[in-house]
Amino acid sequence: MDEDHYTAAQKAVVTAQDELNSNAAFIPETFYNQYEAIRQLCILQLDEFQERWNVGSLVPQKEKEKISVEAYKRTGEINEKFKELNCELRKYLSELDVID
């Protein structure tokens, strides 16, 4: 199960990177930088998971199954930054003039 979640998360991060980079010219720099910062935090989460479940790791199974305080806090930070960015983006879009 954890491996499935990891694989899905890894694919999502790659997709996000590809979408962000392919649309960079159309995204205001401030939004681009905020999305990139969130993506980097997601990579840190993946790296921690990968390190914990590395085959060569000598950490006991019980320790591997624990989520670190840093990872737990980082998840909250990712969610909060994403929520804030979506609010800013909605505000930005509502202020755009639409030509009929």
VMD Tcl script that builds the backbone (N, CA, C; Angstrom):
set m [mol new atoms 300]
animate dup $m
set s [atomselect $m all]
$s set {name element resname resid chain x y z} {
  {N N MET 1 A 0.817 -1.189 0.000}
  {CA C MET 1 A 0.000 0.000 0.000}
  {C C MET 1 A 0.861 1.253 0.000}
  {N N ASP 2 A 1.852 1.315 0.899}
  {CA C ASP 2 A 2.723 2.481 0.945}
  {C C ASP 2 A 3.455 2.680 -0.374}
  {N N GLU 3 A 3.869 1.584 -0.976}
  {CA C GLU 3 A 4.582 1.684 -2.252}
  {C C GLU 3 A 3.666 2.260 -3.333}
  {N N ASP 4 A 2.390 1.856 -3.317}
  {CA C ASP 4 A 1.424 2.400 -4.281}
  {C C ASP 4 A 1.243 3.902 -4.085}
  {N N HIS 5 A 1.158 4.318 -2.827}
  {CA C HIS 5 A 1.020 5.749 -2.534}
  {C C HIS 5 A 2.263 6.516 -2.979}
  {N N TYR 6 A 3.421 5.941 -2.700}
  {CA C TYR 6 A 4.678 6.585 -3.094}
  {C C TYR 6 A 4.739 6.744 -4.608}
  {N N THR 7 A 4.429 5.672 -5.328}
  {CA C THR 7 A 4.471 5.704 -6.793}
  {C C THR 7 A 3.489 6.733 -7.343}
  {N N ALA 8 A 2.288 6.777 -6.784}
  {CA C ALA 8 A 1.284 7.751 -7.229}
  {C C ALA 8 A 1.752 9.177 -6.939}
  {N N ALA 9 A 2.327 9.386 -5.750}
  {CA C ALA 9 A 2.816 10.715 -5.388}
  {C C ALA 9 A 3.973 11.133 -6.284}
  {N N GLN 10 A 4.859 10.198 -6.568}
  {CA C GLN 10 A 6.002 10.499 -7.434}
  {C C GLN 10 A 5.529 10.893 -8.834}
  {N N LYS 11 A 4.560 10.164 -9.365}
  {CA C LYS 11 A 4.002 10.486 -10.681}
  {C C LYS 11 A 3.333 11.861 -10.665}
  {N N ALA 12 A 2.635 12.162 -9.574}
  {CA C ALA 12 A 1.958 13.458 -9.454}
  {C C ALA 12 A 2.963 14.604 -9.436}
  {N N VAL 13 A 4.083 14.413 -8.748}
  {CA C VAL 13 A 5.110 15.461 -8.686}
  {C C VAL 13 A 5.737 15.669 -10.070}
  {N N VAL 14 A 5.974 14.587 -10.791}
  {CA C VAL 14 A 6.540 14.699 -12.138}
  {C C VAL 14 A 5.540 15.399 -13.067}
  {N N THR 15 A 4.278 15.025 -12.958}
  {CA C THR 15 A 3.238 15.671 -13.772}
  {C C THR 15 A 3.143 17.159 -13.440}
  {N N ALA 16 A 3.181 17.483 -12.146}
  {CA C ALA 16 A 3.128 18.886 -11.738}
  {C C ALA 16 A 4.314 19.657 -12.304}
  {N N GLN 17 A 5.491 19.047 -12.253}
  {CA C GLN 17 A 6.692 19.692 -12.792}
  {C C GLN 17 A 6.543 19.933 -14.286}
  {N N ASP 18 A 6.077 18.930 -15.009}
  {CA C ASP 18 A 5.910 19.061 -16.460}
  {C C ASP 18 A 4.883 20.131 -16.808}
  {N N GLU 19 A 3.763 20.136 -16.086}
  {CA C GLU 19 A 2.718 21.140 -16.338}
  {C C GLU 19 A 3.208 22.543 -16.006}
  {N N LEU 20 A 3.893 22.667 -14.889}
  {CA C LEU 20 A 4.399 23.972 -14.473}
  {C C LEU 20 A 5.401 24.504 -15.497}
  {N N ASN 21 A 6.327 23.665 -15.903}
  {CA C ASN 21 A 7.343 24.106 -16.860}
  {C C ASN 21 A 6.771 24.378 -18.246}
  {N N SER 22 A 5.809 23.592 -18.675}
  {CA C SER 22 A 5.244 23.814 -20.014}
  {C C SER 22 A 4.346 25.046 -20.065}
  {N N ASN 23 A 3.880 25.496 -18.907}
  {CA C ASN 23 A 3.021 26.680 -18.857}
  {C C ASN 23 A 3.694 27.886 -18.224}
  {N N ALA 24 A 4.971 27.795 -17.971}
  {CA C ALA 24 A 5.706 28.856 -17.267}
  {C C ALA 24 A 5.542 30.231 -17.926}
  {N N ALA 25 A 5.502 30.267 -19.229}
  {CA C ALA 25 A 5.401 31.547 -19.935}
  {C C ALA 25 A 4.048 32.235 -19.709}
  {N N PHE 26 A 3.053 31.467 -19.289}
  {CA C PHE 26 A 1.702 32.005 -19.135}
  {C C PHE 26 A 1.305 32.231 -17.677}
  {N N ILE 27 A 2.211 31.911 -16.758}
  {CA C ILE 27 A 1.920 32.025 -15.328}
  {C C ILE 27 A 2.704 33.209 -14.767}
  {N N PRO 28 A 2.024 34.125 -14.083}
  {CA C PRO 28 A 2.773 35.218 -13.451}
  {C C PRO 28 A 3.882 34.641 -12.557}
  {N N GLU 29 A 5.014 35.315 -12.548}
  {CA C GLU 29 A 6.196 34.803 -11.847}
  {C C GLU 29 A 5.928 34.475 -10.381}
  {N N THR 30 A 5.167 35.318 -9.723}
  {CA C THR 30 A 4.893 35.083 -8.305}
  {C C THR 30 A 4.169 33.747 -8.094}
  {N N PHE 31 A 3.204 33.443 -8.963}
  {CA C PHE 31 A 2.485 32.167 -8.857}
  {C C PHE 31 A 3.398 31.002 -9.227}
  {N N TYR 32 A 4.190 31.196 -10.261}
  {CA C TYR 32 A 5.133 30.145 -10.656}
  {C C TYR 32 A 6.052 29.797 -9.487}
  {N N ASN 33 A 6.612 30.819 -8.850}
  {CA C ASN 33 A 7.538 30.586 -7.732}
  {C C ASN 33 A 6.854 29.891 -6.559}
  {N N GLN 34 A 5.613 30.251 -6.303}
  {CA C GLN 34 A 4.882 29.612 -5.209}
  {C C GLN 34 A 4.579 28.145 -5.529}
  {N N TYR 35 A 4.185 27.866 -6.757}
  {CA C TYR 35 A 3.952 26.476 -7.154}
  {C C TYR 35 A 5.252 25.674 -7.070}
  {N N GLU 36 A 6.336 26.276 -7.505}
  {CA C GLU 36 A 7.635 25.596 -7.457}
  {C C GLU 36 A 8.052 25.311 -6.013}
  {N N ALA 37 A 7.792 26.238 -5.112}
  {CA C ALA 37 A 8.127 26.027 -3.703}
  {C C ALA 37 A 7.324 24.855 -3.128}
  {N N ILE 38 A 6.061 24.768 -3.499}
  {CA C ILE 38 A 5.228 23.642 -3.052}
  {C C ILE 38 A 5.762 22.337 -3.636}
  {N N ARG 39 A 6.131 22.367 -4.891}
  {CA C ARG 39 A 6.670 21.160 -5.537}
  {C C ARG 39 A 7.947 20.704 -4.839}
  {N N GLN 40 A 8.792 21.643 -4.456}
  {CA C GLN 40 A 10.036 21.296 -3.756}
  {C C GLN 40 A 9.747 20.658 -2.396}
  {N N LEU 41 A 8.739 21.158 -1.702}
  {CA C LEU 41 A 8.340 20.552 -0.429}
  {C C LEU 41 A 7.833 19.121 -0.648}
  {N N CYS 42 A 7.109 18.921 -1.718}
  {CA C CYS 42 A 6.625 17.568 -2.045}
  {C C CYS 42 A 7.792 16.629 -2.324}
  {N N ILE 43 A 8.808 17.128 -2.990}
  {CA C ILE 43 A 9.994 16.310 -3.260}
  {C C ILE 43 A 10.684 15.932 -1.953}
  {N N LEU 44 A 10.743 16.864 -1.002}
  {CA C LEU 44 A 11.317 16.540 0.301}
  {C C LEU 44 A 10.537 15.411 0.978}
  {N N GLN 45 A 9.214 15.443 0.844}
  {CA C GLN 45 A 8.393 14.372 1.418}
  {C C GLN 45 A 8.733 13.034 0.764}
  {N N LEU 46 A 8.835 13.042 -0.551}
  {CA C LEU 46 A 9.166 11.807 -1.265}
  {C C LEU 46 A 10.552 11.304 -0.890}
  {N N ASP 47 A 11.499 12.223 -0.776}
  {CA C ASP 47 A 12.867 11.837 -0.404}
  {C C ASP 47 A 12.899 11.194 0.975}
  {N N GLU 48 A 12.142 11.765 1.906}
  {CA C GLU 48 A 12.124 11.191 3.258}
  {C C GLU 48 A 11.526 9.789 3.245}
  {N N PHE 49 A 10.442 9.628 2.501}
  {CA C PHE 49 A 9.816 8.312 2.405}
  {C C PHE 49 A 10.781 7.304 1.786}
  {N N GLN 50 A 11.434 7.723 0.713}
  {CA C GLN 50 A 12.378 6.846 0.018}
  {C C GLN 50 A 13.530 6.451 0.934}
  {N N GLU 51 A 14.020 7.400 1.696}
  {CA C GLU 51 A 15.119 7.129 2.618}
  {C C GLU 51 A 14.694 6.143 3.705}
  {N N ARG 52 A 13.497 6.337 4.226}
  {CA C ARG 52 A 12.985 5.444 5.276}
  {C C ARG 52 A 12.839 4.014 4.796}
  {N N TRP 53 A 12.394 3.849 3.555}
  {CA C TRP 53 A 12.093 2.513 3.038}
  {C C TRP 53 A 13.194 1.962 2.151}
  {N N ASN 54 A 14.351 2.608 2.162}
  {CA C ASN 54 A 15.506 2.118 1.414}
  {C C ASN 54 A 15.856 0.708 1.897}
  {N N VAL 55 A 16.076 -0.193 0.965}
  {CA C VAL 55 A 16.377 -1.588 1.289}
  {C C VAL 55 A 17.604 -1.699 2.179}
  {N N GLY 56 A 18.584 -0.857 1.973}
  {CA C GLY 56 A 19.815 -0.911 2.749}
  {C C GLY 56 A 19.720 -0.258 4.120}
  {N N SER 57 A 18.571 0.319 4.430}
  {CA C SER 57 A 18.401 1.000 5.717}
  {C C SER 57 A 18.427 -0.011 6.860}
  {N N LEU 58 A 19.157 0.327 7.884}
  {CA C LEU 58 A 19.264 -0.546 9.056}
  {C C LEU 58 A 18.272 -0.162 10.153}
  {N N VAL 59 A 17.418 0.785 9.859}
  {CA C VAL 59 A 16.423 1.237 10.824}
  {C C VAL 59 A 15.399 0.115 11.041}
  {N N PRO 60 A 15.035 -0.155 12.289}
  {CA C PRO 60 A 14.034 -1.193 12.570}
  {C C PRO 60 A 12.698 -0.902 11.882}
  {N N GLN 61 A 11.968 -1.945 11.563}
  {CA C GLN 61 A 10.678 -1.833 10.869}
  {C C GLN 61 A 9.729 -0.868 11.581}
  {N N LYS 62 A 9.684 -0.951 12.901}
  {CA C LYS 62 A 8.782 -0.084 13.673}
  {C C LYS 62 A 9.103 1.391 13.441}
  {N N GLU 63 A 10.404 1.718 13.358}
  {CA C GLU 63 A 10.829 3.101 13.097}
  {C C GLU 63 A 10.457 3.527 11.682}
  {N N LYS 64 A 10.602 2.611 10.726}
  {CA C LYS 64 A 10.273 2.929 9.337}
  {C C LYS 64 A 8.810 3.319 9.186}
  {N N GLU 65 A 7.971 2.704 9.989}
  {CA C GLU 65 A 6.537 2.929 9.876}
  {C C GLU 65 A 6.083 4.231 10.529}
  {N N LYS 66 A 6.947 4.850 11.309}
  {CA C LYS 66 A 6.606 6.120 11.954}
  {C C LYS 66 A 6.863 7.280 10.998}
  {N N ILE 67 A 5.970 8.228 11.030}
  {CA C ILE 67 A 6.162 9.445 10.244}
  {C C ILE 67 A 6.859 10.457 11.147}
  {N N SER 68 A 7.926 11.048 10.635}
  {CA C SER 68 A 8.674 12.002 11.453}
  {C C SER 68 A 7.842 13.257 11.714}
  {N N VAL 69 A 8.179 13.931 12.774}
  {CA C VAL 69 A 7.499 15.184 13.113}
  {C C VAL 69 A 7.692 16.182 11.980}
  {N N GLU 70 A 8.897 16.209 11.405}
  {CA C GLU 70 A 9.177 17.151 10.312}
  {C C GLU 70 A 8.283 16.868 9.100}
  {N N ALA 71 A 8.135 15.586 8.757}
  {CA C ALA 71 A 7.302 15.223 7.608}
  {C C ALA 71 A 5.839 15.569 7.876}
  {N N TYR 72 A 5.404 15.323 9.100}
  {CA C TYR 72 A 4.026 15.644 9.468}
  {C C TYR 72 A 3.780 17.149 9.350}
  {N N LYS 73 A 4.710 17.945 9.875}
  {CA C LYS 73 A 4.590 19.403 9.788}
  {C C LYS 73 A 4.665 19.866 8.333}
  {N N ARG 74 A 5.542 19.229 7.560}
  {CA C ARG 74 A 5.700 19.604 6.160}
  {C C ARG 74 A 4.406 19.357 5.384}
  {N N THR 75 A 3.711 18.282 5.712}
  {CA C THR 75 A 2.429 18.007 5.056}
  {C C THR 75 A 1.450 19.141 5.329}
  {N N GLY 76 A 1.398 19.593 6.568}
  {CA C GLY 76 A 0.535 20.729 6.906}
  {C C GLY 76 A 0.951 21.982 6.162}
  {N N GLU 77 A 2.266 22.195 6.058}
  {CA C GLU 77 A 2.783 23.370 5.351}
  {C C GLU 77 A 2.414 23.313 3.867}
  {N N ILE 78 A 2.549 22.144 3.259}
  {CA C ILE 78 A 2.186 21.976 1.843}
  {C C ILE 78 A 0.709 22.300 1.654}
  {N N ASN 79 A -0.132 21.729 2.494}
  {CA C ASN 79 A -1.581 21.971 2.377}
  {C C ASN 79 A -1.923 23.438 2.558}
  {N N GLU 80 A -1.304 24.082 3.539}
  {CA C GLU 80 A -1.580 25.498 3.805}
  {C C GLU 80 A -1.101 26.383 2.650}
  {N N LYS 81 A 0.112 26.132 2.159}
  {CA C LYS 81 A 0.636 26.932 1.046}
  {C C LYS 81 A -0.226 26.758 -0.204}
  {N N PHE 82 A -0.676 25.533 -0.435}
  {CA C PHE 82 A -1.507 25.274 -1.610}
  {C C PHE 82 A -2.860 25.989 -1.483}
  {N N LYS 83 A -3.427 25.966 -0.281}
  {CA C LYS 83 A -4.698 26.646 -0.051}
  {C C LYS 83 A -4.538 28.156 -0.239}
  {N N GLU 84 A -3.472 28.722 0.318}
  {CA C GLU 84 A -3.214 30.161 0.183}
  {C C GLU 84 A -3.008 30.544 -1.285}
  {N N LEU 85 A -2.241 29.724 -1.998}
  {CA C LEU 85 A -1.975 30.006 -3.413}
  {C C LEU 85 A -3.263 29.962 -4.219}
  {N N ASN 86 A -4.112 28.986 -3.953}
  {CA C ASN 86 A -5.384 28.917 -4.663}
  {C C ASN 86 A -6.246 30.145 -4.394}
  {N N CYS 87 A -6.238 30.637 -3.166}
  {CA C CYS 87 A -6.990 31.861 -2.842}
  {C C CYS 87 A -6.433 33.057 -3.612}
  {N N GLU 88 A -5.116 33.185 -3.638}
  {CA C GLU 88 A -4.480 34.280 -4.376}
  {C C GLU 88 A -4.785 34.179 -5.869}
  {N N LEU 89 A -4.753 32.966 -6.386}
  {CA C LEU 89 A -5.023 32.760 -7.805}
  {C C LEU 89 A -6.473 33.102 -8.147}
  {N N ARG 90 A -7.392 32.684 -7.292}
  {CA C ARG 90 A -8.802 33.035 -7.519}
  {C C ARG 90 A -9.001 34.548 -7.529}
  {N N LYS 91 A -8.352 35.229 -6.585}
  {CA C LYS 91 A -8.453 36.685 -6.522}
  {C C LYS 91 A -7.887 37.308 -7.795}
  {N N TYR 92 A -6.726 36.842 -8.223}
  {CA C TYR 92 A -6.080 37.344 -9.437}
  {C C TYR 92 A -7.006 37.152 -10.645}
  {N N LEU 93 A -7.567 35.965 -10.768}
  {CA C LEU 93 A -8.431 35.675 -11.917}
  {C C LEU 93 A -9.703 36.508 -11.890}
  {N N SER 94 A -10.238 36.767 -10.717}
  {CA C SER 94 A -11.473 37.563 -10.620}
  {C C SER 94 A -11.223 39.029 -11.001}
  {N N GLU 95 A -9.980 39.463 -10.902}
  {CA C GLU 95 A -9.657 40.852 -11.225}
  {C C GLU 95 A -9.287 41.052 -12.687}
  {N N LEU 96 A -9.167 39.988 -13.437}
  {CA C LEU 96 A -8.832 40.112 -14.860}
  {C C LEU 96 A -10.030 40.630 -15.631}
  {N N ASP 97 A -9.763 41.455 -16.622}
  {CA C ASP 97 A -10.819 41.938 -17.496}
  {C C ASP 97 A -11.043 40.888 -18.582}
  {N N VAL 98 A -12.294 40.527 -18.749}
  {CA C VAL 98 A -12.653 39.554 -19.776}
  {C C VAL 98 A -13.314 40.296 -20.918}
  {N N ILE 99 A -12.788 40.064 -22.131}
  {CA C ILE 99 A -13.348 40.720 -23.308}
  {C C ILE 99 A -14.393 39.799 -23.915}
  {N N ASP 100 A -15.602 40.329 -24.067}
  {CA C ASP 100 A -16.701 39.531 -24.659}
  {C C ASP 100 A -16.656 39.573 -26.150}
}
mol reanalyze $m
mol bondsrecalc $m
mol representation Tube
mol addrep $m
